[in-house]
Amino acid sequence: MQEERRDFGSPFHRPRCLAAAAPAGKAKLTHPGKAILAGGIAGGIEICITFPTEYVKTQLQLDEKANPPKYRGIGDCVKQTVQGHGVRGLYRGLSSLLYGSIPKSAVRFGVFEFLSNRVKDENGRLDPTKGLVCGLGAGVMEAVVVVCPMETVKVKFIHDQTSANPKYKGFFHGVRQIVKEQGLRGTYQGLTATVLKQGSNQAIRFSVMTSLKNWYKGDDPSKTINPLVTGTFGAIAGAASVFGNTPLDVIKTRLQGLEAHKYKSTLDCAVKIMKHEGPLAFYKGTIPRLGRVCLDVAIVFIIYEEVVKVLNVVWKTD
């Protein structure tokens, strides 16, 4: 008995016993300030990579059957754009998204971490339901503060390119013209649809991402995740959001286009699309959006997680 007591009381044995008793550890909370900075960096890099798919998606969603349609599909849209405007044509409207994507992702991750830090359990674990609610809050906030005006300007830029005589010469010129002609409200067209879209987007993505991360980590919330695994989880979360809310994305795009005056409200837009174009019109641009969003979410989550790791080393917040 004496020998047994001496072994467990020895300083050489104590750490080993403690480690065995609590191998899992505790997940470290991400400071909202780090989330804002990391999210902004991730958003800026991601949009530069994926914008052409966003351009094609928007053009297909604006292409109404009643006109008749200008494009026969994704390949035809790319072909006509390159023939008419060169490869740079696929990047028309990038500036509006680039200026907006940095603060959008900053607000998204900052708000999500702020909310989730308050509802995680004692081990730092967030359950999927709470992840959905926190994601919803982050999505609504980014929609109101950044996304709606950014998306409105982007859609008008892209739609303007299809006109015989484009009137917008650049980002700031376009913003000035929109505000001059329509007032500040002109940059907030489709706010309801945008809030619904972004809220559901982030609710779905963060809920799915939280579920997958919890599954991967098992009983060890402090377990690190390989960037490739993070990217795979992000792509799955992105795909779930695409299939879940593309109809809202189509409605939002129509309400922000140059012919938005045809619609009295979000509901009126939905009714007219159904009446004149049928239910499949609500899924226009799904394939290019799927490619863009899966890549988008995968890249953003990878960059975000890696930047946070660096910030944890150089920025002590504990």
Disulfide bonds with the S-S distance in Angstrom:
none
